[in-house]
Amino acid sequence: MDRTPTYLALAANQCFAVGSLFYTRFARRTSPAWVNAYKALLAAAAFALSVTATGGWLGLGGAPLAGLLVSGAVGLGLGDVFLVTAMARMGPGRTLMIFAFQPVILGALAQAFLGQTLDARQWYAIALFMLCLGAVCDEARRRHGRWDAPALGAAGVGMLIDAGGVLMTRAAFDAVPALSSLEGNFYRCLGALGFFALYSRVRPLDFGRHLSSLGRREVALVTAGSLIGCYASLLFYLAAIKHGQLAAVSGVAITGTAFASALECLVERRRPSAHLLAAFAFFAAGMAVLR
């Protein structure tokens, strides 16, 4: 079994875990929609430069282009607004736990629409990754004593919308095998920017006001976080989606909760808990099953 998609998904996961800490911080300072629009704008520019620097444009039209634009509007636009809203309310760790259910949903959708199937090892690995998240979630429940139902609902809606965007993205890659993940990401980011252009007509983003309210250091931080959490994460994740099975790739990606929690330990200079150590043990076991 080719393990490359697994490692690509793992790299995407780590980048997104880093980015989620920045998203949470600045969504509370500005708004979830502003943070998402800013990261989509930066990522679109970075992908355009990357495609130009690495061999030029394939060019795309028709249904594949429409699919990528819609998947970007749905997944990186609407879905991420729900996701970052949940992060701002209850933090990245508990928000990302909802994505434990995405591999099963994507596995069913991929089997129904793309003809993909999973072998026993991949299902075992997904189960272990879910246990990884379960350990982190139980720690959060014990620490806070309750769950934020509206935030959990927002995270769940974001997860379902993101699953639909991933499915459309894979369908576009299947239709045009020569399409690079760099160019595919550019079109998805364009779709997200189109969504935010429409969103701002209903609910103004106050883009310039929020940006000017941040100091130089904060602008540098939100820019770095956006490039790591959006550009780098999407670069690895779409490469994994292009070549891997959707449920297996998603199963690796949901372990972002454990990585985000570990980063929070480093930032806050506290020792990892027994729950976090158990989470990493489940993650290591899942990766071993996939080898």
N, C-alpha and C positions, 0 to 999 in steps of 0.2 A: 504494500500500500504506500502511495506517495505521501510523505509526511510534510511536504513543502507547504500546502495550504494550512496545515495545523500551525506551523511556525509563523507563517504570515499573520494568521488570526491572533496568535499570541502577541506578536509585535504590535498589532493594531490595538489589542486589548490594553497593553501597557501604556501606549500613547494616550488612549482615551481616558484611562484612569488618572493620568497626570492632568490632562485637559479638564476633567470633570471638577477637580479642585478649584481651578481658575474660573470655570463656568459658574460654580456655586457662589464663589465670592463676589463676582462682578454682576451676576444676576440680581443679587441682593442690593447692590449699589445702584444699578440702572434698571433693567427689566430683562426677563428671559428672552423676549422677542429681540431686544437690542443686541444682546450677546450673540444670539444665533445669526442675526443679520450680519454682524461684524465678522464673525468667523467664516460665514459663507462668502463674504466679499473678499476677505484675505485669501481663502482657499482657492477661489475661482482665479484670482490673479496669479497665485503660485502655480496652479496646475497649467494655466495658459503658458507661463514662462517655461515650465518643465517640458511640456509637449513640444514647444518650439525648439528648445535646446537639445532634445533627444531624438530628433529625426523627423519632425514635422507632423502634419495633420493628415489623418486618413480621410476625414470628411464623412459626414453621416447625414442621412435623411430618412424620410418616411417613418414607418412604425418604430424602428429601433431608436431613432432620435427622440420621437415623441415619448417612448417608454422611459428613456433616461431623464428627460425633462420632467415628466410627471412623477417619476420615482424620487427625483430630487426635491420637487415641490412638496411631495407627500412625506418623505422620510426625513430629509434635512431641514425642511421648512416646518410644516404643521406638526409632524411627530416630535421634532426636537424642541418645539415650543412647549409641548406638554412635558417632555422629559426634563428640560431645564427648570420649568416651573416646579416640578416635584423636587428636584435637587435643591432649589432655593428654599423650599419649605422644610425638608427633612434630611438634607444632606445627600451626597452622592452614594454612600454605601447602601443605605436602605432603599434608595431609588433603584439602583441597579439590580437589586434582588428580584425585581419583577421580571427581569430578562431571563430568569431561570426557566420560565415557561416558553420562551421563544423557540428553542430548538425543537420541542415537540410540535409546536404550531407550524414552524417552517418545514419540518420533516413531512408532516401531513400534506401541506400545500405543494411542496416540491414533488412528492409522490403523485399527487393528483394532477398537477399541471405540467411538470417537467420530466416525469418518469424516473425520478431518482429514488433509490432505495438505500437503506442503511444495513450494514452487517451487524452481527451480535456485539463485536468489540466496540463499535461506535455507540451503540445504545448503552452499553455498560459505562463507557466514558462519560456520556451525557448524564447518566444517573449519578456518577461520582461528582461531576461538576455541580449538579444541583445540590448535592450534600455539602459541597464546598460553600455554596451560597447560604444554605440552611444554617450552617454553623455561625456565619457572620450575622445572619438575620436574628437568630435566637439571642445572640449577645446584645444586639441593639434593643430587642424587646425587653430583655431583663434590665438593661441600663435605663431606658426611658419609661418603661412601664405601660406604654400604650402605643398605638399606631395612629397616624394622621390619615383618616379615611379619604378626604379630598385629594391629598397628595398622592396616596396610593392609587386612587382612581386615575389621576393624571398620568402617573407612570405606566399604568396598565394600558391606557389608550395610546400613549406614545409607543409602547412596545408593539401593539397590534399594527399601528400605522407603519412603524419601521419594518415590520415583517413583510407587509405589502410592498414597500419600496424595495426591499432586498429581492423579492421575487421578480419584480419588474426589471430590476437591474440584471439579474442572471439571465432572464429571457432575452434581453438586448444583446448580451455577450454571446449567447447561443446562436442568435440570428446573424451576428457579425463577428466571427472568431478572430479576425485580424485586428479588431478594435483593442487598443491598449487600455489598461486600467487608468492611466493618466488622463487620456482623452475622455474616457467614460466618466471619470470624476469631474472633469471640467463641465460637461453637459449637466451632470447632476447638480453641481453648484449653481449653474445658470438657472436651472429649474427652481432651486431654493430662493435665489434672488428675485425671480419672477413672483414667487409666492409672497415674499416680504414687500415687494412693490405694491401688490394688491392689499396686503394686510395693513400697510401704512395709510391707505385711503380710508379704511374703517377706523383704525386706531393708530394715530401718528406715533412713529418710533422716536421722534425727537433725536434723530441720529447725531446731529452736530452738537446739540446741547449736552447730551450725555457724554460725548467724547471730550468736549471742552471742560466738563466738570471733573475729569480725571487728571491727576498730576502726571508728570513725565514718567515717573517710575511706574505708576499704575497703567499708563498706556503701554509701556514696554511689557509689563506683566500680562495684560490681557491679549496683547499681540502675540507674545511667545506662547501663551496657553492656547490661543486659537490655532496657531500654526502646528503645534504639537498635537492637540486634541482633535483637530479637523483635517488639516492637510496631511500630516504624517499618518494619522489613524486611518483615514480613508484610502491613502495610498496603499497601505498594507492590506486593509480589509477588502477592498474591491479586487485586489490581486488574488486574495484567498477565495472570494466568491466566484471569480472567473474560473478557477481551476478545481475548486473543492466542492464537496457536497454541502448543501446549505445548512442542514441540521447539525452536522459535525462541526462546521466552521462556527456556527452560532453557539454551539456548546462550549467551545473554547472561549469565545468572546464574553460569555456571561460571567466568567471568573473575575471580571473587572472589579466586582465588589471587594474581593479579597485584596487585590492590589491597591484599590483606593483606601481601604482600611489600613493597610500596611504603611502607605504614604502618610496617612493622618498620624500614625504612631511616630513616624520620623519627624514630622513637622512639630508635633506637640511634645516630642521627647519623652514618650512614655513607653513602657515595655509592652510587647505584644501579649494579648491575653491567651488563655488556654483555648478559647473559641477560635481565635485567629490562627493559632498553631494547628488546630484540627482542620481548619479550612484549607490551609496550605498542604496538609497531609492528603486530604481528599483530592486536591488539585494535582498533586504529584502522582497519586495513584491513577487518576484519569489520564494524565499524559503518558504514563507507563503503559496503560492498556492500549493506547493509540500507536505505540511504537511497533 
